[in-house]
Amino acid sequence: MLFALAARNGVEVPYASVEALRAAYQFRELQDFLNLYYAGLAAVVEEQDFYDLASAYLVRARRATACAMPKSSSIRRRTPCAASPSRPCSKASTGPQQRQRRVMA
């Protein structure tokens, strides 16, 4: 996503490829982390960039979270989802905006 955001905003990325970017995640010291952090931060410019980044994160977090879908409705109401601990999991697939609204509410 860093390369897509950088291209959309005309920002130069100090990494030649996705592989080079992944290799940069092997931090040896704080400065290694800060270099990567600031390179990523420079690519996030517009409001849409923040929305796209947050949406991608929420989708990925949702996929990584195992939410049980019990058949009993009384249990379902008490089974929170990690992406939104105050709300139960739902079978309905909604768009990123509705997911974001549900999580932010």
Summary of the structure (lengths in Angstrom):
residues: 105
radius of gyration: 17.9
end to end distance: 26.1
largest distance: 52.5
contacts: 231
relative contact order: 0.12
helix: 57%
strand: 7%
